[in-house]
Amino acid sequence: MNLKRVVVTGLGSLTPIGNTVPEYWNSLLTGVSGANFITHFDAELLKTRFACEVKGFDILPYMDKKESHKYDLYTQYGVVASEEALKDSDLDLSAEDKDRIGVIWASGIGGIGSFEKGCLDYGQRGGAPRFSPFFCIQMISDICAGCISIRNGLRGPNYGTVSACASSANAIVDAFNLIRLNKATAFVAGGSEAAVTLCGIGGFNAMQALSTRNDSPQTASRPFDKDRDGFVMGEGAGALVLEEYEHAVARGAKIYAEILGCGLTADAYHITAPHPEGLGARQAMKQAIDEAGLRMTDIDHINTHGTSTPLGDISEPKAIETLFGSHAKNISINSTKSMTGHLLGAAGAIEAIATVLAIQNNVVPPTINHFTDDPAIPSLDYTFGTAKKREVNYALSNTFGFGGHNVSIAFGKIQK
Protein backbone atom coordinates (compact mmCIF):
# COMPACT_ATOMS: atom_id res chain seq x y z
CA MET A 1 0.00 0.00 0.00
CA ASN A 2 1.04 3.60 -0.49
CA LEU A 3 2.01 5.09 2.84
CA LYS A 4 1.27 8.77 3.41
CA ARG A 5 4.08 11.21 4.17
CA VAL A 6 4.04 12.86 7.59
CA VAL A 7 5.33 16.33 8.41
CA VAL A 8 5.60 18.54 11.49
CA THR A 9 3.54 21.72 11.18
CA GLY A 10 3.20 22.94 14.77
CA LEU A 11 5.30 23.06 17.93
CA GLY A 12 4.50 23.85 21.55
CA SER A 13 6.61 23.60 24.68
CA LEU A 14 6.60 24.38 28.37
CA THR A 15 10.03 23.69 29.84
CA PRO A 16 12.33 24.57 32.73
CA ILE A 17 14.23 26.90 30.39
CA GLY A 18 11.35 28.57 28.59
CA ASN A 19 7.55 28.58 28.58
CA THR A 20 7.20 28.87 24.80
CA VAL A 21 9.06 27.34 21.87
CA PRO A 22 11.02 30.53 21.03
CA GLU A 23 12.08 30.92 24.67
CA TYR A 24 13.02 27.25 24.90
CA TRP A 25 15.04 27.31 21.67
CA ASN A 26 16.90 30.49 22.60
CA SER A 27 17.82 29.04 25.99
CA LEU A 28 19.08 25.85 24.36
CA LEU A 29 21.31 27.78 21.99
CA THR A 30 22.74 29.94 24.77
CA GLY A 31 23.33 27.04 27.16
CA VAL A 32 20.96 27.99 29.98
CA SER A 33 20.57 25.58 32.89
CA GLY A 34 17.05 25.14 34.26
CA ALA A 35 18.21 23.65 37.56
CA ASN A 36 17.79 25.28 40.93
CA PHE A 37 16.57 24.48 44.42
CA ILE A 38 13.09 22.99 44.62
CA THR A 39 10.25 25.42 45.35
CA HIS A 40 7.23 23.11 44.85
CA PHE A 41 7.64 21.55 48.30
CA ASP A 42 10.05 21.43 51.24
CA ALA A 43 12.88 19.15 50.08
CA GLU A 44 15.21 19.85 53.00
CA LEU A 45 15.25 16.25 54.26
CA LEU A 46 15.84 14.63 50.84
CA LYS A 47 19.19 13.63 49.37
CA THR A 48 18.42 15.78 46.33
CA ARG A 49 17.08 19.26 47.00
CA PHE A 50 17.07 20.66 43.46
CA ALA A 51 15.33 20.06 40.14
CA CYS A 52 14.55 21.70 36.83
CA GLU A 53 11.16 23.27 37.57
CA VAL A 54 8.91 25.22 35.21
CA LYS A 55 9.06 28.89 36.19
CA GLY A 56 6.21 31.41 36.34
CA PHE A 57 3.51 28.97 35.27
CA ASP A 58 -0.06 30.31 35.20
CA ILE A 59 -2.96 28.17 34.02
CA LEU A 60 -5.60 30.91 34.37
CA PRO A 61 -5.24 32.26 30.80
CA TYR A 62 -6.25 28.77 29.61
CA MET A 63 -8.93 27.70 32.09
CA ASP A 64 -10.65 29.23 35.10
CA LYS A 65 -9.69 28.34 38.65
CA LYS A 66 -12.66 26.04 39.22
CA GLU A 67 -11.91 23.99 36.12
CA SER A 68 -8.18 23.83 36.88
CA HIS A 69 -8.95 22.05 40.17
CA LYS A 70 -10.16 19.06 38.15
CA TYR A 71 -6.72 18.47 36.67
CA ASP A 72 -3.30 17.54 37.92
CA LEU A 73 -0.40 19.80 37.01
CA TYR A 74 0.77 17.36 34.34
CA THR A 75 -2.54 17.84 32.48
CA GLN A 76 -2.38 21.60 32.88
CA TYR A 77 1.12 21.58 31.43
CA GLY A 78 -0.10 19.48 28.50
CA VAL A 79 -2.99 21.84 27.78
CA VAL A 80 -0.66 24.83 27.56
CA ALA A 81 1.86 23.14 25.25
CA SER A 82 -0.84 21.73 22.99
CA GLU A 83 -2.54 25.11 22.66
CA GLU A 84 0.74 26.66 21.51
CA ALA A 85 1.30 23.85 19.00
CA LEU A 86 -2.18 24.13 17.52
CA LYS A 87 -1.88 27.90 17.22
CA ASP A 88 1.55 27.55 15.64
CA SER A 89 0.20 25.06 13.09
CA ASP A 90 -2.42 27.57 11.92
CA LEU A 91 -4.91 24.73 11.50
CA ASP A 92 -8.39 26.17 11.09
CA LEU A 93 -10.25 23.61 13.16
CA SER A 94 -13.61 25.09 12.22
CA ALA A 95 -12.92 24.12 8.60
CA GLU A 96 -11.33 20.72 9.26
CA ASP A 97 -12.86 17.28 9.55
CA LYS A 98 -12.38 16.81 13.28
CA ASP A 99 -13.17 13.10 12.97
CA ARG A 100 -9.75 12.82 11.34
CA ILE A 101 -7.72 14.83 13.85
CA GLY A 102 -6.64 12.98 16.97
CA VAL A 103 -4.61 13.33 20.15
CA ILE A 104 -2.01 10.88 21.41
CA TRP A 105 -0.53 12.15 24.65
CA ALA A 106 1.98 10.58 27.00
CA SER A 107 3.02 10.71 30.60
CA GLY A 108 5.39 8.31 32.26
CA ILE A 109 3.91 8.82 35.72
CA GLY A 110 0.72 10.86 35.32
CA GLY A 111 -0.83 12.71 38.24
CA ILE A 112 1.64 11.74 40.94
CA GLY A 113 1.23 15.11 42.67
CA SER A 114 -2.53 14.68 43.01
CA PHE A 115 -2.16 11.06 44.11
CA GLU A 116 0.39 12.07 46.72
CA LYS A 117 -1.72 14.94 48.02
CA GLY A 118 -4.87 12.81 48.26
CA CYS A 119 -3.11 10.09 50.23
CA LEU A 120 -1.29 12.50 52.53
CA ASP A 121 -4.47 14.46 53.23
CA TYR A 122 -6.27 11.26 54.17
CA GLY A 123 -3.42 10.06 56.39
CA GLN A 124 -3.11 13.37 58.20
CA ARG A 125 -6.85 13.86 58.63
CA GLY A 126 -7.67 10.37 59.89
CA GLY A 127 -11.22 9.12 60.37
CA ALA A 128 -13.44 8.10 57.47
CA PRO A 129 -11.72 8.17 54.07
CA ARG A 130 -12.66 11.25 52.07
CA PHE A 131 -11.23 11.90 48.63
CA SER A 132 -11.86 14.49 45.97
CA PRO A 133 -14.34 13.34 43.32
CA PHE A 134 -11.61 14.25 40.82
CA PHE A 135 -8.93 12.15 42.55
CA CYS A 136 -8.88 9.37 39.95
CA ILE A 137 -9.31 11.80 37.04
CA GLN A 138 -6.33 13.82 38.24
CA MET A 139 -4.20 10.71 38.61
CA ILE A 140 -4.69 8.65 35.46
CA SER A 141 -2.16 9.14 32.69
CA ASP A 142 -4.61 9.19 29.75
CA ILE A 143 -6.68 12.12 30.96
CA CYS A 144 -4.52 14.80 29.33
CA ALA A 145 -5.20 13.27 25.90
CA GLY A 146 -8.91 13.38 26.70
CA CYS A 147 -8.76 16.94 27.97
CA ILE A 148 -6.97 18.23 24.85
CA SER A 149 -9.48 16.39 22.67
CA ILE A 150 -12.51 17.79 24.52
CA ARG A 151 -11.19 21.38 24.53
CA ASN A 152 -10.69 21.33 20.76
CA GLY A 153 -13.45 18.94 19.65
CA LEU A 154 -10.94 16.51 18.13
CA ARG A 155 -12.75 13.21 17.52
CA GLY A 156 -9.98 11.18 15.89
CA PRO A 157 -7.93 8.46 17.65
CA ASN A 158 -7.39 9.46 21.26
CA TYR A 159 -5.32 7.74 23.94
CA GLY A 160 -2.23 7.88 26.11
CA THR A 161 1.07 6.04 25.78
CA VAL A 162 3.19 4.85 28.70
CA SER A 163 6.73 3.52 28.30
CA ALA A 164 8.53 5.35 31.13
CA CYS A 165 10.95 7.94 29.74
CA ALA A 166 10.21 6.86 26.15
CA SER A 167 6.48 7.61 26.51
CA SER A 168 6.14 10.77 24.42
CA ALA A 169 8.46 9.42 21.73
CA ASN A 170 6.06 6.47 21.48
CA ALA A 171 3.16 8.94 21.19
CA ILE A 172 4.87 10.64 18.25
CA VAL A 173 5.59 7.29 16.59
CA ASP A 174 1.98 6.13 16.98
CA ALA A 175 0.69 9.36 15.46
CA PHE A 176 3.18 9.04 12.60
CA ASN A 177 2.08 5.49 11.84
CA LEU A 178 -1.66 6.23 12.00
CA ILE A 179 -1.29 9.14 9.56
CA ARG A 180 0.86 7.02 7.25
CA LEU A 181 -1.88 4.38 7.24
CA ASN A 182 -4.50 7.06 6.42
CA LYS A 183 -6.32 6.51 9.72
CA ALA A 184 -6.13 10.25 10.42
CA THR A 185 -5.10 13.51 8.78
CA ALA A 186 -3.41 15.15 11.75
CA PHE A 187 -2.53 14.64 15.39
CA VAL A 188 -1.54 16.59 18.44
CA ALA A 189 1.18 14.33 19.84
CA GLY A 190 3.50 14.76 22.78
CA GLY A 191 3.70 14.41 26.51
CA SER A 192 3.80 16.11 29.87
CA GLU A 193 5.17 15.36 33.31
CA ALA A 194 4.93 16.98 36.75
CA ALA A 195 6.91 14.66 39.01
CA VAL A 196 8.85 17.24 41.02
CA THR A 197 7.05 16.11 44.17
CA LEU A 198 8.04 14.56 47.47
CA CYS A 199 7.34 11.06 46.18
CA GLY A 200 8.86 11.73 42.77
CA ILE A 201 12.16 13.03 44.08
CA GLY A 202 12.20 10.70 47.08
CA GLY A 203 11.46 7.64 44.98
CA PHE A 204 14.18 8.30 42.44
CA ASN A 205 16.55 9.13 45.29
CA ALA A 206 15.87 5.70 46.75
CA MET A 207 16.88 4.19 43.39
CA GLN A 208 20.09 6.26 43.48
CA ALA A 209 19.13 7.60 40.06
CA LEU A 210 19.29 11.33 40.81
CA SER A 211 22.28 13.63 41.13
CA THR A 212 22.88 14.76 44.71
CA ARG A 213 25.10 17.71 43.77
CA ASN A 214 23.27 20.10 46.09
CA ASP A 215 26.27 22.43 46.24
CA SER A 216 25.97 23.19 42.51
CA PRO A 217 22.51 22.49 41.03
CA GLN A 218 23.17 24.35 37.77
CA THR A 219 26.08 22.05 36.92
CA ALA A 220 24.55 18.82 38.24
CA SER A 221 23.28 17.52 34.89
CA ARG A 222 26.57 16.46 33.30
CA PRO A 223 25.96 14.12 30.36
CA PHE A 224 29.09 12.28 29.23
CA ASP A 225 31.22 13.85 31.97
CA LYS A 226 33.48 11.65 34.09
CA ASP A 227 31.96 12.99 37.33
CA ARG A 228 28.28 12.61 36.42
CA ASP A 229 26.31 11.23 39.35
CA GLY A 230 22.74 10.84 38.10
CA PHE A 231 20.02 12.75 36.30
CA VAL A 232 18.27 15.95 37.35
CA MET A 233 14.48 15.76 37.50
CA GLY A 234 12.69 18.06 35.09
CA GLU A 235 9.05 18.87 34.40
CA GLY A 236 6.93 20.41 31.66
CA ALA A 237 5.45 19.45 28.31
CA GLY A 238 6.11 19.24 24.60
CA ALA A 239 3.59 19.05 21.75
CA LEU A 240 3.94 18.52 18.01
CA VAL A 241 1.24 18.81 15.37
CA LEU A 242 1.86 16.03 12.86
CA GLU A 243 0.05 16.25 9.56
CA GLU A 244 -0.32 14.37 6.30
CA TYR A 245 2.00 16.01 3.78
CA GLU A 246 -0.48 16.64 0.94
CA HIS A 247 -3.00 18.10 3.38
CA ALA A 248 -0.34 20.44 4.78
CA VAL A 249 0.75 21.56 1.31
CA ALA A 250 -2.83 22.13 0.17
CA ARG A 251 -3.51 24.54 2.99
CA GLY A 252 -0.13 26.30 2.63
CA ALA A 253 1.11 25.20 6.03
CA LYS A 254 4.52 26.02 7.42
CA ILE A 255 6.47 22.74 7.47
CA TYR A 256 9.28 22.34 9.98
CA ALA A 257 10.51 18.90 8.97
CA GLU A 258 9.39 15.47 7.85
CA ILE A 259 9.29 12.31 9.94
CA LEU A 260 10.97 9.66 7.83
CA GLY A 261 11.15 6.58 10.02
CA CYS A 262 11.18 5.16 13.51
CA GLY A 263 12.71 2.33 15.47
CA LEU A 264 11.13 0.54 18.43
CA THR A 265 13.01 -2.10 20.41
CA ALA A 266 13.45 -3.61 23.86
CA ASP A 267 16.69 -4.29 25.68
CA ALA A 268 15.18 -7.37 27.38
CA TYR A 269 17.99 -6.97 29.89
CA HIS A 270 17.18 -5.17 33.18
CA ILE A 271 14.36 -3.13 34.71
CA THR A 272 16.46 0.04 35.07
CA ALA A 273 19.94 -0.51 33.60
CA PRO A 274 20.50 -0.25 29.83
CA HIS A 275 22.20 -3.04 27.95
CA PRO A 276 25.93 -2.39 28.51
CA GLU A 277 26.69 -2.49 24.78
CA GLY A 278 23.55 -0.57 23.84
CA LEU A 279 22.13 -3.40 21.73
CA GLY A 280 18.52 -2.19 21.91
CA ALA A 281 19.51 1.42 21.25
CA ARG A 282 21.63 0.39 18.27
CA GLN A 283 18.83 -1.65 16.74
CA ALA A 284 16.28 1.15 17.24
CA MET A 285 18.53 3.64 15.42
CA LYS A 286 19.15 1.14 12.62
CA GLN A 287 15.42 0.51 12.20
CA ALA A 288 14.71 4.26 12.00
CA ILE A 289 17.44 4.82 9.40
CA ASP A 290 16.44 1.79 7.33
CA GLU A 291 12.76 2.74 7.35
CA ALA A 292 13.67 6.28 6.29
CA GLY A 293 15.60 4.89 3.32
CA LEU A 294 18.77 6.63 4.46
CA ARG A 295 22.40 5.57 4.63
CA MET A 296 24.36 5.72 7.86
CA THR A 297 26.46 8.50 6.36
CA ASP A 298 23.35 10.66 5.86
CA ILE A 299 22.89 11.29 9.58
CA ASP A 300 24.24 14.68 10.64
CA HIS A 301 22.96 14.98 14.20
CA ILE A 302 21.69 12.84 17.09
CA ASN A 303 19.85 14.27 20.07
CA THR A 304 20.78 11.52 22.51
CA HIS A 305 18.92 10.24 25.53
CA GLY A 306 21.99 11.42 27.46
CA THR A 307 20.64 11.47 31.01
CA SER A 308 23.88 12.03 32.97
CA THR A 309 23.73 8.58 34.55
CA PRO A 310 26.84 6.43 35.01
CA LEU A 311 25.65 3.51 32.85
CA GLY A 312 23.40 5.15 30.26
CA ASP A 313 26.01 7.66 29.13
CA ILE A 314 28.35 4.82 28.21
CA SER A 315 25.95 2.42 26.50
CA GLU A 316 24.39 4.90 24.06
CA PRO A 317 27.71 6.24 22.66
CA LYS A 318 28.88 2.63 22.32
CA ALA A 319 25.77 1.91 20.28
CA ILE A 320 26.43 4.96 18.09
CA GLU A 321 30.08 4.05 17.54
CA THR A 322 29.26 0.43 16.68
CA LEU A 323 26.39 1.30 14.33
CA PHE A 324 27.94 4.19 12.44
CA GLY A 325 31.57 3.07 12.37
CA SER A 326 33.96 5.72 11.05
CA HIS A 327 31.05 8.11 10.33
CA ALA A 328 30.23 8.34 14.05
CA LYS A 329 32.86 11.05 14.52
CA ASN A 330 31.18 13.19 11.85
CA ILE A 331 27.85 13.27 13.69
CA SER A 332 27.12 16.22 15.99
CA ILE A 333 25.79 14.58 19.13
CA ASN A 334 24.24 16.43 22.04
CA SER A 335 22.20 16.04 25.20
CA THR A 336 19.71 18.83 25.79
CA LYS A 337 19.02 17.24 29.20
CA SER A 338 22.16 19.03 30.35
CA MET A 339 19.95 22.14 30.30
CA THR A 340 16.36 20.96 30.78
CA GLY A 341 16.97 18.08 33.13
CA HIS A 342 15.09 14.85 32.48
CA LEU A 343 11.37 15.36 31.85
CA LEU A 344 10.71 11.61 32.09
CA GLY A 345 7.65 10.87 29.93
CA ALA A 346 7.80 14.31 28.31
CA ALA A 347 11.49 14.06 27.39
CA GLY A 348 10.93 12.56 23.96
CA ALA A 349 8.59 15.38 22.92
CA ILE A 350 10.72 18.34 23.95
CA GLU A 351 13.80 16.67 22.48
CA ALA A 352 12.00 15.96 19.21
CA ILE A 353 11.20 19.69 19.09
CA ALA A 354 14.88 20.51 19.61
CA THR A 355 15.81 18.06 16.85
CA VAL A 356 13.30 19.54 14.42
CA LEU A 357 14.56 23.06 15.14
CA ALA A 358 18.16 21.94 14.67
CA ILE A 359 17.20 20.77 11.18
CA GLN A 360 15.25 23.93 10.38
CA ASN A 361 17.96 26.30 11.61
CA ASN A 362 21.11 24.29 10.77
CA VAL A 363 22.46 24.59 14.28
CA VAL A 364 23.01 21.97 17.00
CA PRO A 365 22.43 23.10 20.61
CA PRO A 366 25.29 22.38 23.01
CA THR A 367 25.81 19.87 25.76
CA ILE A 368 26.69 22.01 28.77
CA ASN A 369 28.42 21.17 32.06
CA HIS A 370 31.31 19.20 30.63
CA PHE A 371 34.42 19.40 32.78
CA THR A 372 36.31 16.09 32.52
CA ASP A 373 36.50 13.49 29.76
CA ASP A 374 35.53 9.95 30.69
CA PRO A 375 37.90 7.39 29.13
CA ALA A 376 35.09 4.79 29.29
CA ILE A 377 32.99 6.82 26.84
CA PRO A 378 33.80 6.67 23.10
CA SER A 379 35.45 9.81 21.79
CA LEU A 380 32.79 11.48 19.64
CA ASP A 381 31.61 15.03 18.91
CA TYR A 382 29.31 15.78 21.86
CA THR A 383 28.94 19.50 20.99
CA PHE A 384 30.34 20.47 24.36
CA GLY A 385 30.06 24.05 25.54
CA THR A 386 28.63 26.02 22.63
CA ALA A 387 26.12 25.54 19.85
CA LYS A 388 27.49 24.42 16.49
CA LYS A 389 26.39 25.83 13.15
CA ARG A 390 26.39 23.12 10.50
CA GLU A 391 24.17 21.69 7.80
CA VAL A 392 21.62 19.37 9.40
CA ASN A 393 19.65 17.50 6.76
CA TYR A 394 18.87 14.33 8.69
CA ALA A 395 18.80 13.73 12.42
CA LEU A 396 17.77 11.17 15.01
CA SER A 397 16.05 11.79 18.33
CA ASN A 398 16.71 8.96 20.81
CA THR A 399 14.61 8.24 23.89
CA PHE A 400 14.94 5.26 26.21
CA GLY A 401 12.95 4.21 29.27
CA PHE A 402 13.15 2.05 32.38
CA GLY A 403 11.98 -1.41 31.47
CA GLY A 404 14.28 -1.44 28.45
CA HIS A 405 12.08 0.59 26.05
CA ASN A 406 13.97 2.17 23.13
CA VAL A 407 12.65 4.64 20.57
CA SER A 408 14.55 6.40 17.79
CA ILE A 409 12.87 8.81 15.36
CA ALA A 410 14.41 9.95 12.07
CA PHE A 411 13.61 13.49 10.98
CA GLY A 412 14.67 15.22 7.76
CA LYS A 413 14.44 18.45 5.83
CA ILE A 414 11.31 18.52 3.73
CA GLN A 415 11.88 17.28 0.16
CA LYS A 416 9.21 18.23 -2.36
Order of alpha helices (4+ residues) and beta strands (2+ residues): beta-alpha-beta-beta-alpha-alpha-beta-alpha-alpha-alpha-beta-alpha-beta-alpha-beta-alpha-beta-alpha-beta-alpha-beta-alpha-alpha-beta-beta-beta-beta
